[in-house]
Amino acid sequence: MSPMLLLLLLLLLLLLPGTAFYRAESAQGRDLAVLAAAVYRQQHGRLRVLDVMSGSGMRGARYLTQAHADLVWCNDYDTRNNLGLVFNLYPGIRGDVLQWHSGGSNSSSSSSSSSSTKQQPPQQQQQQQQPGIFEGSTQQQCCRVTHVEANRLLASTYLAEDYFDLVDVDSFGSDSSHLAAALQAVKYGGLIYLTSTDGFCSGGKRPQRSLAAYGSYLRALPHANEQGLRMLIGAAVKEGAARGLSLKPLFSLYSYHGPVFRVMLRVERGSEGVDTSSYGWVGHCYLHGENRRVGWKGLSQAWCRCQPATDSVAAAPSTSKPTPLVLSGPMWTGPLHDAGFVGSMSSLAQQWGWSGSAVPKGSPHMVRQSKNNRQRPLEVLLGLLAEESDPALPPWFTCIDTLAQHLNTTPSRDKLIAALRQRGYTACLCHVENRALRTNATTQQVLQVAVEDCGYQHRSTGVPQVLLQHHAVEDEQQQQQQQQQQQQAGIASLAGEGSLQVSSGSMGMATESALQDGAAAA
């Protein structure tokens, strides 16, 4: 090829880039996807990937060269992305390439296009010797490029019974119309990688839209970023249950830019119905900062377990009305990650020498980083995901700023975590928010540890004894009320006095049931 022709080709690539774009900030999400795909290949001995919305093709190229996929089918609806997509998939490919094979003879294309140009990638022998690409193996690989509408492509693979080990759906906004078709294109035991970039839905700004797209009526809560992950997982779990599938999250990732919510789930055969122990509602009390799961049977008893502080501890439960929780959901309320799978990913990353940040500190793409949303090194992130996978941790996290409203100063996050662990609670950092911690202790218990073990003082009383003693006092009084009501109900008739006596004490029973529900969830 003459130098002039090569120069013209380079100019053409620069002047006609198509509509795809490359987001360097999302490199960490691609790192996790490649690690998950490679772990799956090690466990099953195969890997067929369907990248439904390829864009620039960088994810497909990494699945092919780093995860050693047997087949990578890259699809993008916009035909203007063909040149950039094909060029990025493998260095040196030119032309309208719809399918090529490496490590074996070319076969006829299975694309619906009338013509197909199949070429062997040049310099294949040199690239096979590079570590982390083919490592000198004779593995037969196939790459396919199409430009079909996503739902039509997914439906065609289902009708042809051509199922994939990994289906990657990198959608934009809150478009969930492809979710059902994507689940039908995955093998039993396979993986599905989902995306949402709708920060308004996750933040509770568009509850009607989140209800239509994900089946969740989300409220404006302080945990909007985590709410986006649980909303996405919950929608997939509900959609899978309708088709007799059981879905379990392997890892979840919130990225500060966008925002971007990405979840990797394993698809298995499942019994009919949804497991309500991990799919329900989450309640938040704006008065005390309390968070807890709320079961489907306890929706009418969604009260905060704390009472407003008064001068008289004994009088507080009887004179103060319980605070109703702000409910958001339904959504996924179980763990966001699988500890075993994340551990396998971490071991593989260490074996490959993957460490540090995906984007260098001096890169212009890091300008948008804030103090509270900074991209962590990969090994640190994987360690955080492993800690967050503890099933003892309830949904949501405890914000340091919320604790600071009750204390005389802003407490130290790391100091609180160490003190909580010393008390026997489960506590760790939070990958969603830097100024937060995850723990199975209630907000009031965290305040108690902050005062008694960390040396902080309560803002109003110096020592939050009034605020912290309500749990024990309220539990004792409510148990006495319940025993009295049960005795009265046994004497009274079902239609007469019994109904009136039970209704007269319904508030106490509701509060006691809420306390028991919260204790069971914790």
N, C-alpha and C positions, 0 to 999 in steps of 0.2 A: 504494500500500500504506500503510495507516494505521500510525502510530507504535506503537500497541499490538500490532498483528499482527507488525510487524518485531521488537519486543522479545520476543514469544513465540517467534519463530523462532530468535533468537539464543540464548535460554535452552534451546531444544530442542537446538541444536548443542552447547551446553556440557554438558547433562545426559546426552545420548546420543552420546558420541563414538565408539562402537563399540569394537572390540578393537585397532585399529591404533594405532601410536605413531610419533612422529617422533624420530629420533635425530640431534641436531645435530652430534655428533662425526663422523658419517658423511658430512657435506656434501662433504668433499674427494673421497671416492670417487664421489659423484654429479657433481662437477665434472669429473673425468677421464672419466666415462662420457659426459657431454654433449659434451665436446671430441672424444672418439673418434667419436661418432655424427655430429657436424658435419663432421669430416674425411672420414668415409665418404661423406656426402652430397655434399661438394664433389668427391670423386673419381668418384662413380658417378651423380650427378644424381638420386638417389632415396633414400628412407629410410622403411622400414616397420618399426615396432618392435612387438614382442610382449613386454609386461611381465607375466610369468607370475604373479608374487607381488607385487602392487602395494602392498599395505598401505594407507598413507595416500594414495597417488597422487602424491606429490611428484616422484618420478622421471619418471613419465609426463608430468606437467605441464611439466617442464623439457625433456624430449625434444620436446614439442610446440611450446613457445614459444621455446626457445633453439636447439635443433638443427634446427628447421624440418622436423620429420618430416611426411611425407604422411599416415601412419596411425599412431596409437598405440592399441594394444589393451591395455587395463589389465584384469587379471583378479585377483580375490581370492576364495578359496573361502568366506570368511566373509561372509554376506549382511549382517551387522550393520555392516559397513564401507561399505555402499553410500552412505549420506548423506555421510559425510566424504570418501570417495573421489571422488564426483561433484563435491562442492563445491570440493575442492582442484584438480581437473583444470582448471577454468576458472572465474574469478570470476563469480558470478551465476547459475550453472546450479542449477536446483532440480528436485526430483521424481525419479522412478525413470527416469533417463535411461540408456538402453543404447547409444545411438549418436547422434552429431550431426555435421553437416558445416559447414564454414566456407568462404567464398569460392566457393560454388556452390550449386546446388539440392540439397535433401535427397533421398536415395534410400532405398529400403526397407532395413530393418535385416536384416543377415545373421545375427543372433543366433537361437538356438534358442528364445528366449522367445516366448510367444504374443502379447505386446503390447510395443510400444516407443514411447516418447515422444521425439520428436526436436525440439530447439529450437535456434534460432540464438543463440549467446552474445550477451548484451546488451553495449552499449558496444564493439562490435567495431571500429568505425571509429577510435575514439580509441586502442585498443590496437594497431591496425595501424600507427599513426604512431609508436609508441614504438620507439626503437632497441633492437635485440637481441631483438625479439619477432617481428614480421612484416615490419618495415621497409617497409611500404607495398606489399608484393607482393600479387599476386592469386592466390597459390598456394591450391589447393583442399586442405583438410585435413580429416581424419576422426578422430574419437575414439570408441572403443568401450569399454564397460564390461560385464564379465560376472562371474559367480560360479560357476566350474566348477573341479572338481578338476584340478590341474596336469597330471597325466599324460593325463587324458582330453582336455584342451584341446590339448595338444601332439600327441597322436595324431590328433585330428580335423583339425588343420591339415595334417598329413602325408598323411592319406588324401584330403583335398580338394586336395592339391598346391598349397596356399596357403602358400608359403614366405616367410620374413621376412628382412630385411637384418640385423636385430639382435634377438636373443633374450636378454632379461635375466631371469636366474633368481636371485633374492635369497632363497635358502633359509636355514633356521636349523639349527644343529647340523651333523651329519654326514650329513644325508639326501641321498644321491646316487641315489635310485631314479629321478629324473627326468632324469638325465644323458643316457641313450640316446635318450629321446624328444625332448629338447631339440635334440640334434644332427641329428635327422631333420627338424626344423622350420626349419632355417637354409638359406638359399640358398648355393650354391657361391660362395665369395668373401665371404660374410657374416661377421658377428661374433656371438660368444656371450660373455656376461658371467656368470661363475660366482661363487659365494660359499660359504664355509665359516666357521663360527664355533665349531668344536670344538677348543678349545685342549688338551683332554686327548689327543686323537688326535695332533695335531701335536707335542705334547710327549713322545710315547712312553709315555704312561700307560695307554693302552688299545690295545695293538698288535693284539689280536684284532678290535676294532671297526674300526680303520683298515684291516685286511686285508679285512674284509667289505665295508666301504663304498667304499674306494678302491683295493683291491688292493695295498696297501703295508704291510709289517710294519715299523712305525717304532719306533725305539729312543729312549731318553731321552738326547738329545744337547744340547750347549750351544747349538745353532742351531735351537731348536724353532720359532721364528717363521718363519724362512726355510723350514724343513722343511714347514710347513703350506702354503706357496705351491707348493712343488715337488710335494707330494703331490697337490694339487688339479689342477695342470697335467698331471701324469703320468697321473692317472685319466682325464682328458679325452682325452689323446693315445692311450692304450690303447683306450678305448671307440671313438674315431673310427677307429683303424686297423682294428678289427674290422668296420667298415662301409665300408671303402675310402676313408676321409677322412684328410686330413693337417691337423693343427692346429699353429698356431704362436702363442706368446704375443706380444701387442702391448705390453702393460704388465701389471705385477703390483703390488699394493698391500697392504702389511700395515698395519693400524690397531691402535693400542695398546688401544683399548677393545674389550671383548668376549672374546677378540680377534676381529678380522674379517679374513679373507683373501679378496681379490677379484682375479680375473684376467680379462683381456679377451683372447680368442683369435680368430684368423681361421681360418675353415673352408674348405679347398680340396679338390679331388679329389686322391686320393693312391693310390700303389701299395699292394698288399697287404703287410701286415707293419708292424712298428715299427722306426723308425730307432734302433738300439741305441747309436749314437754320442751321442745326447742323452737316452736313457732307460735307466737302469741303477741302479747302487748307489753310495752314498757311504760312505766309511770314515772313522772318527775314532779317533785314538789318544789315550787319556786320559793317558798317561804324558808325551808330548811336545807334545800339542795339535795334532798333524799331521792334515790333512784331504786327501783326494784321491778322485778318481773310481776306481771299481773296475768293470772291464768284466765282461760275463757270462762270458767265457772265463777270467777271472782271479780268480774267486771263491775257488778253492782256494789262491790265492797272495796273499791279502789281508794283507800284512805291512806294518808301519810302516817307512818308509825311514830312520828314525833308530835308533840304538843307544844304550842307556844309557851315560852317561859313566863312564869308569874311569880309573885312574891311567896305564894303558898304552894308548896309542892303537892300537898294532899288535896288541895282544892282544884288543881289544874285540870285533871281528867274530867271532873264533873262540871266545871264551869266553862270549859273551852270546847268548842265544836271541832271535830277532827277535820283536817285540811284535805280536800279532795285532790287526787293526783291528776296531772295533765297526761292523758293517755295518747300514745302514738303507736300506730301499727295497723294491722298485724304485720309482723316482720320476724326475721330469724333472731332468736334469743340465745342460741347455743354458742359454743366456741367458734371463733373466727378462723382458726387454723387447726391443722392436725399435727400433733407433736412428732409422731413417727415420720411422716412424710417430710416435714420441715427439717428434721434431723438428717434424713438422707440427702436432701438438697444441700444442707450445710457441709456435709462430708464431701460431696462431689465438688462443691465450690472450692473447698480447701485442697482437694486433689488436683484440680485444674489451676490452682494458684489465683483464683478470682478473689480479689480483696480491694478495699478502698471504695471510693465513690465512682459511679459510672461517668460522671461529668467532672472534669478537673476544676479546681477552685478558681483558676484564672479565666475560665470560659465565660463568654458573654451570656450564655444560657443560664448562668447561676445568679444573674442580677435580680431576678424576681424572688429569690429566697428571702424569707423573713426570719426573725429570731426564733419564732415558735414553730416554724415549718421549714426545717433544714434537712436536706437529704443526707441520710446517715450512710456510712460505709456499709458495703454489702454484708460483711461478716457481723457487724453490729445489728443490722436490720434482721438478719436471720436469727440471731440470738434473741432479739426482742419478740419475734413471731413465735419462737419456741416457748418463751415464758408466758405469752398471752394465750397460748393454747390450753392452759390449765382449766379443766372443766369446773373447778371450784370458783372461778371468777365469774361474777354475774355480768350482764351487759352494762354498757356505759362505763364511764370513768369518773374519778373525783378530781375536779379542777382545783388547782392551787389557789386561784383567785377567789373561788367560792369559799374556801377555808379562811382566806385572809379577811373576808368580811366579818368573821366571828372572832378573829384573834387580833392581838395588838400589833401584829406585824405579819409580813408574808412568810409563811413557813418554808423550810427547806424541803424540797421534794425527796431527795435522797435520804435525808435524816428521818423523814416520816416513814419511808419504805423500810428502813432498817429497824425502826422502833416497832412497826406493825408486825414484821416478821418475828421479832423478839417476843411479841405477845402471842404468837401462834397463828396470826392471820396470814392469808395469802396476799402478797403485794408485789407489784412489779411496775416497770415503766410502761408507757403507752406509745405505740408507734404512730398513732393518729395525731396526738397532741403532745408537744414537749412539756408544757406546763401542766401536767396531769399525771395521775398514777391510777393503776387498777388495783382493786382490793375487794375482798369479800366482806370487809367491815363496813358498817353503815357510816354515814357522814358524821353522826353524833359519836360513834365509837372512834372514828379518826380524830375528832376534836378532843376526845378524852385522852387519847394517846399523845396528842400534841401538847396537852397541858401537863399531864402527869409524867410523861417520859421524856419529852423534848424541851420542857421548860418554858413553853409559851403561855401567855395569859389570855383569858377571854376578854373581849373588848368591853363588855358591859359590866360583868360581875367580878372580873379578876380570875375566878375559877368557875367554870360552867357547871357547877353542881346542880343548880336548878334545872338546867336544860338536859343534863345527862341522867338525872334520876327519874325522869318521867317513864322510861321503859319499864323499870322494875315496879314502880307504883301502879302504873296503868295495867300491867299484866295481872298483878295481884287483885286489884279491884274488879277488873273485868271477869276474872275467874269466879270471884264470889257472886257477881251478878248473874253469870251464866248458870251457876249451881242453883241459885234461888229461882231463876226462871224455869229451869228444868223441873224442879220440885213443884212449882205452881202449875206448870203445864201438865204434869202427871195427874194432878187432882182435878183440874178443870175439864170441862167437856171440849170436844173438838170444834164444835160449831159455835159455842157461846163464849164463856169466859176465857177459854184458852186462847182464842184468836186475839181477844182484846189484851190479855196480859202479855202475850208474845210481842204484839205490836208496840206496847208501851215500852218495852225494853229492846226494840229492834236496833236502836242506835248503838247500844252497848254490844249486842251480838255482832253487828256488822263490823264494829271496830275490832272485836276480838278475832273474828274470822280473818280480817285483813292482816292482823298481827301474825296469826298462824300461817297464813299464805305467804307472807313475806319471810317468816323464819324458814319455812320449807324451801322457798326459792333460794334463800341465801345458803 
